[in-house]
Amino acid sequence: MSTAAGAPTADPGSERAIRLLFAIQLISMGAMEMSGPFWPVHLRALSASEGLFAFAAVAVYVGPMLGIMLTSAFWGRMGDRHGHKLMMIRALMGLALTQLALAFCADVWAILVLRFVQGACAGFIAPAQAYGVAVVSPLRRARLFAFLQVSTNVGSLTGATVGGLILDKASFLWINAAAALLCTLCATGAWLMLPAAASPTGPAPAMGGAASEPDPHAWRRAPIFGLLVITGLLLMSRMLTQTSFSLYVRSVFGVDNWVAGLCYGLLALGFVASASRWARHFEGKAWPQVLPRIAVVSAACAVLTAVAGFTHMITVFVAIHFAWGLLLGATTPVLTSLISTAAGSRHQGHVLGVVQGTNQFASITGIALGMGFTQLTGLEHIYAFVALFYAMAVLAIVAMRRRTAGTPAATSAKQRPS
């Protein structure tokens, strides 16, 4: 993470910790994505009926999301009390043990249970974010979240490729066994190489005379709740095409599968290319200054996805997905940084756990709504709904700005030096 103009010089120790954290997150997320695209192939071979396969092919992805959604806030509170480094090691060992169990599991229902347990026991991203917040300067927080999300995206792209290579040469067992080994190595690296993060030292917000106690409802305060709603809407917009994307590309453009894969990859590549630059652009700015710009970005996403739904030129469609990815770099990492700043030092684990749970809920909802819209109106209209949800996000930002204008939270944020 390079130093931006006007930003404080980073401490060498924190820089080393963040680089190690980046590597651990990249390797562990890549390890999990090694099996990600290939679960339907494995489950089809194990399923006794087409109905069981259809259910399992969805549940194997939704199960971990549901587990994370239900437990991330709890693990976040545990991190606030006992340390986020410990929670990272716990999550990595949870991933390692469940992947090892999955490697030797040949029953569909047991696989689905293990995938849910994997999400419930793991949840690495939130404690990694909270740990990073504890070791970097507050002015570099937006760049931290962008940096970590880039590691997740690069890990996902690399892991899927490596998993395919393993499956071409060996059985599915070896994908999960390799993932278990990599997660164990990551847990060992985190234990031995990451320094312990300092305990929160900042003053807790005055909350009815209980300033010394963490507030279990901190995420409901302004502006955190509004930012969570906006984050959820933006993520739902992105996930509406998740299940129908390849079918849409093939049916509308009549192209091969590799072209659909190219479009999907370019979306992630655009995010990776732009996230750090967006973070530097927003660095040091308070949420009342940032939200109008996020509204412009959301409106641009609405326009791009509307055009994607109308075009019948594959070159235009491909270019739109790269541009869309470039814009997405200004959404989740920046909003997560704003939420983290608003949470205060005593509530980082809990609030970032709520963010992770919100993201999982939004992903599940987006996938379900996308499937429903496709069934009701046809595959060819799915991008119109994506554009509509982005427009809803713009309206939510406008409503939040009007509702919070003149409140103490907005006033103090505007007065904060940028």
WOGI-V331056 format. One record per backbone hydrogen bond with DSSP energy under -0.5 kcal/mol. CO is the residue of the C=O (numbers start at 1). NH is the residue of the N-H. E is the energy in kcal/mol with one decimal. If there is no record, write none. Layout:
co->CO nh->NH e->E
co->CO nh->NH e->E
This chain:
co->4 nh->7 e->-1.9
co->11 nh->15 e->-2.5
co->12 nh->16 e->-2.3
co->13 nh->17 e->-2.1
co->14 nh->18 e->-2.5
co->15 nh->19 e->-2.3
co->16 nh->20 e->-2.4
co->17 nh->21 e->-2.4
co->18 nh->22 e->-2.7
co->19 nh->23 e->-2.3
co->20 nh->24 e->-2.7
co->21 nh->25 e->-2.7
co->22 nh->26 e->-2.6
co->23 nh->27 e->-2.6
co->24 nh->28 e->-2.6
co->25 nh->29 e->-2.6
co->26 nh->30 e->-2.1
co->27 nh->31 e->-2.4
co->28 nh->32 e->-1.9
co->29 nh->33 e->-1.9
co->30 nh->34 e->-0.9
co->31 nh->34 e->-0.5
co->32 nh->35 e->-0.8
co->32 nh->36 e->-0.6
co->33 nh->37 e->-0.7
co->35 nh->38 e->-1.3
co->35 nh->39 e->-0.6
co->36 nh->39 e->-0.9
co->38 nh->42 e->-2.0
co->39 nh->43 e->-3.2
co->40 nh->44 e->-2.3
co->41 nh->45 e->-1.1
co->42 nh->46 e->-0.9
co->43 nh->47 e->-1.9
co->49 nh->53 e->-1.9
co->50 nh->54 e->-2.4
co->51 nh->55 e->-2.0
co->52 nh->56 e->-2.9
co->53 nh->57 e->-2.7
co->54 nh->58 e->-0.7
co->55 nh->58 e->-0.7
co->55 nh->59 e->-2.7
co->56 nh->60 e->-2.4
co->58 nh->61 e->-1.3
co->58 nh->62 e->-2.3
co->59 nh->63 e->-2.8
co->61 nh->65 e->-1.0
co->62 nh->66 e->-2.8
co->63 nh->67 e->-2.4
co->64 nh->68 e->-2.5
co->65 nh->69 e->-2.6
co->66 nh->70 e->-2.1
co->67 nh->71 e->-1.3
co->68 nh->72 e->-2.4
co->71 nh->75 e->-2.5
co->72 nh->76 e->-2.0
co->73 nh->77 e->-2.1
co->74 nh->78 e->-2.0
co->75 nh->79 e->-2.1
co->76 nh->80 e->-2.0
co->76 nh->350 e->-0.5
co->77 nh->81 e->-1.5
co->78 nh->82 e->-3.0
co->79 nh->83 e->-2.2
co->83 nh->87 e->-1.2
co->84 nh->88 e->-2.0
co->85 nh->89 e->-2.2
co->86 nh->90 e->-2.5
co->87 nh->91 e->-2.3
co->88 nh->92 e->-2.6
co->89 nh->93 e->-2.4
co->90 nh->94 e->-2.2
co->91 nh->95 e->-2.3
co->92 nh->96 e->-2.4
co->93 nh->97 e->-2.7
co->94 nh->98 e->-2.1
co->95 nh->99 e->-2.3
co->96 nh->100 e->-2.1
co->97 nh->101 e->-2.1
co->98 nh->102 e->-2.5
co->99 nh->103 e->-1.7
co->100 nh->104 e->-0.8
co->101 nh->104 e->-0.8
co->102 nh->105 e->-1.0
co->107 nh->111 e->-2.2
co->108 nh->112 e->-2.0
co->109 nh->113 e->-2.1
co->110 nh->114 e->-2.6
co->111 nh->115 e->-2.3
co->112 nh->116 e->-1.8
co->113 nh->117 e->-2.6
co->114 nh->118 e->-2.5
co->115 nh->119 e->-1.7
co->116 nh->120 e->-2.4
co->117 nh->121 e->-2.8
co->118 nh->122 e->-1.5
co->123 nh->127 e->-0.7
co->124 nh->128 e->-2.0
co->125 nh->129 e->-2.4
co->126 nh->130 e->-2.5
co->127 nh->131 e->-2.7
co->128 nh->132 e->-2.3
co->129 nh->133 e->-2.4
co->130 nh->134 e->-1.4
co->131 nh->135 e->-0.8
co->132 nh->135 e->-1.0
co->132 nh->136 e->-1.2
co->137 nh->140 e->-1.9
co->138 nh->141 e->-1.3
co->140 nh->144 e->-1.8
co->141 nh->145 e->-2.2
co->142 nh->146 e->-2.0
co->143 nh->147 e->-2.8
co->144 nh->148 e->-2.6
co->145 nh->149 e->-2.1
co->146 nh->150 e->-2.4
co->147 nh->151 e->-1.7
co->148 nh->152 e->-1.7
co->149 nh->153 e->-2.3
co->150 nh->154 e->-2.9
co->151 nh->155 e->-2.4
co->152 nh->156 e->-2.3
co->153 nh->157 e->-2.3
co->154 nh->158 e->-2.6
co->155 nh->159 e->-3.0
co->156 nh->160 e->-2.1
co->157 nh->161 e->-1.4
co->158 nh->162 e->-2.5
co->159 nh->163 e->-2.8
co->160 nh->164 e->-1.9
co->161 nh->165 e->-1.9
co->162 nh->166 e->-2.3
co->163 nh->167 e->-2.5
co->164 nh->168 e->-1.8
co->165 nh->169 e->-1.0
co->166 nh->169 e->-0.7
co->166 nh->170 e->-2.9
co->171 nh->174 e->-1.0
co->171 nh->175 e->-0.6
co->172 nh->175 e->-0.8
co->172 nh->176 e->-1.5
co->173 nh->177 e->-2.4
co->174 nh->178 e->-2.1
co->175 nh->179 e->-2.1
co->176 nh->180 e->-2.4
co->177 nh->181 e->-2.0
co->178 nh->182 e->-2.5
co->179 nh->183 e->-2.5
co->180 nh->184 e->-2.0
co->181 nh->185 e->-2.3
co->182 nh->186 e->-2.2
co->183 nh->187 e->-2.4
co->184 nh->188 e->-2.3
co->185 nh->189 e->-2.6
co->186 nh->190 e->-2.7
co->187 nh->191 e->-2.2
co->188 nh->192 e->-2.5
co->189 nh->193 e->-2.8
co->189 nh->194 e->-0.7
co->190 nh->194 e->-1.0
co->205 nh->207 e->-0.6
co->207 nh->210 e->-1.3
co->210 nh->213 e->-1.5
co->214 nh->216 e->-0.7
co->215 nh->218 e->-1.6
co->217 nh->220 e->-1.7
co->218 nh->221 e->-1.5
co->221 nh->225 e->-2.0
co->223 nh->227 e->-2.3
co->224 nh->228 e->-2.3
co->225 nh->229 e->-2.1
co->226 nh->230 e->-2.2
co->227 nh->231 e->-2.6
co->228 nh->232 e->-2.5
co->229 nh->233 e->-2.3
co->230 nh->234 e->-2.3
co->231 nh->235 e->-2.3
co->232 nh->236 e->-2.6
co->233 nh->237 e->-2.2
co->234 nh->238 e->-1.6
co->235 nh->239 e->-1.9
co->236 nh->240 e->-1.0
co->237 nh->240 e->-0.5
co->238 nh->241 e->-0.6
co->239 nh->242 e->-1.7
co->241 nh->245 e->-1.4
co->244 nh->248 e->-2.8
co->245 nh->249 e->-2.4
co->246 nh->250 e->-2.2
co->247 nh->251 e->-2.5
co->248 nh->252 e->-2.7
co->249 nh->253 e->-1.8
co->249 nh->255 e->-0.6
co->250 nh->254 e->-1.3
co->256 nh->259 e->-0.9
co->256 nh->260 e->-1.1
co->257 nh->261 e->-2.4
co->258 nh->262 e->-2.0
co->259 nh->263 e->-2.4
co->260 nh->264 e->-2.2
co->261 nh->265 e->-2.6
co->262 nh->266 e->-2.6
co->263 nh->267 e->-1.5
co->264 nh->268 e->-1.4
co->265 nh->269 e->-2.7
co->266 nh->270 e->-2.7
co->267 nh->271 e->-1.6
co->268 nh->272 e->-2.5
co->269 nh->273 e->-2.4
co->270 nh->274 e->-1.5
co->271 nh->275 e->-2.4
co->274 nh->278 e->-2.6
co->275 nh->279 e->-2.3
co->276 nh->280 e->-2.2
co->277 nh->281 e->-2.0
co->278 nh->282 e->-2.1
co->279 nh->283 e->-0.9
co->282 nh->285 e->-2.0
co->286 nh->289 e->-1.2
co->286 nh->290 e->-1.7
co->287 nh->291 e->-2.5
co->288 nh->292 e->-0.5
co->290 nh->293 e->-0.8
co->290 nh->294 e->-2.0
co->291 nh->295 e->-2.4
co->292 nh->296 e->-1.6
co->293 nh->297 e->-2.3
co->294 nh->298 e->-2.7
co->295 nh->299 e->-2.4
co->296 nh->300 e->-2.3
co->297 nh->301 e->-2.2
co->298 nh->302 e->-2.2
co->299 nh->303 e->-2.1
co->300 nh->304 e->-2.6
co->301 nh->305 e->-2.6
co->302 nh->306 e->-1.9
co->303 nh->307 e->-2.3
co->304 nh->308 e->-2.3
co->305 nh->309 e->-1.5
co->306 nh->310 e->-0.8
co->307 nh->310 e->-0.8
co->307 nh->311 e->-2.5
co->312 nh->314 e->-0.6
co->313 nh->317 e->-2.1
co->314 nh->318 e->-2.6
co->315 nh->319 e->-2.2
co->316 nh->320 e->-2.4
co->317 nh->321 e->-1.7
co->318 nh->322 e->-1.6
co->319 nh->323 e->-2.4
co->320 nh->324 e->-2.9
co->321 nh->325 e->-2.0
co->322 nh->326 e->-2.0
co->323 nh->327 e->-1.7
co->324 nh->328 e->-2.2
co->325 nh->329 e->-1.0
co->327 nh->330 e->-2.1
co->328 nh->331 e->-1.9
co->328 nh->332 e->-0.6
co->331 nh->335 e->-2.7
co->332 nh->336 e->-2.6
co->333 nh->337 e->-1.9
co->334 nh->338 e->-2.0
co->335 nh->339 e->-2.3
co->336 nh->340 e->-2.6
co->337 nh->341 e->-2.4
co->338 nh->342 e->-2.2
co->339 nh->343 e->-1.5
co->340 nh->344 e->-0.9
co->341 nh->344 e->-0.6
co->344 nh->347 e->-1.1
co->345 nh->348 e->-0.6
co->347 nh->351 e->-2.8
co->348 nh->352 e->-2.7
co->349 nh->353 e->-1.9
co->350 nh->354 e->-2.1
co->351 nh->355 e->-2.3
co->352 nh->356 e->-2.3
co->353 nh->357 e->-2.4
co->354 nh->358 e->-2.9
co->355 nh->359 e->-2.6
co->356 nh->360 e->-2.1
co->357 nh->361 e->-2.5
co->358 nh->362 e->-2.8
co->359 nh->363 e->-2.2
co->360 nh->364 e->-2.6
co->361 nh->365 e->-2.8
co->362 nh->366 e->-2.8
co->363 nh->367 e->-2.5
co->364 nh->368 e->-2.6
co->365 nh->369 e->-3.0
co->366 nh->370 e->-2.5
co->367 nh->371 e->-2.1
co->368 nh->372 e->-2.3
co->369 nh->373 e->-3.3
co->370 nh->374 e->-2.0
co->371 nh->375 e->-2.0
co->372 nh->376 e->-2.4
co->373 nh->377 e->-2.7
co->373 nh->378 e->-0.6
co->374 nh->378 e->-1.3
co->378 nh->381 e->-1.3
co->379 nh->382 e->-1.5
co->381 nh->384 e->-0.9
co->381 nh->385 e->-1.1
co->382 nh->386 e->-1.6
co->383 nh->387 e->-2.3
co->384 nh->388 e->-1.9
co->385 nh->389 e->-2.3
co->386 nh->390 e->-1.9
co->387 nh->391 e->-2.0
co->388 nh->392 e->-2.0
co->389 nh->393 e->-1.8
co->390 nh->394 e->-1.9
co->391 nh->395 e->-2.1
co->392 nh->396 e->-2.3
co->393 nh->397 e->-2.1
co->394 nh->398 e->-2.3
co->395 nh->399 e->-2.7
co->396 nh->400 e->-2.4
co->397 nh->401 e->-2.4
co->398 nh->402 e->-2.2
co->399 nh->403 e->-2.5
co->400 nh->404 e->-2.3
co->401 nh->405 e->-1.0
co->404 nh->407 e->-2.3
co->407 nh->411 e->-2.7
co->408 nh->412 e->-2.7
co->409 nh->413 e->-1.7
co->410 nh->414 e->-2.2
co->411 nh->415 e->-1.7
co->412 nh->416 e->-0.7
co->413 nh->416 e->-0.6
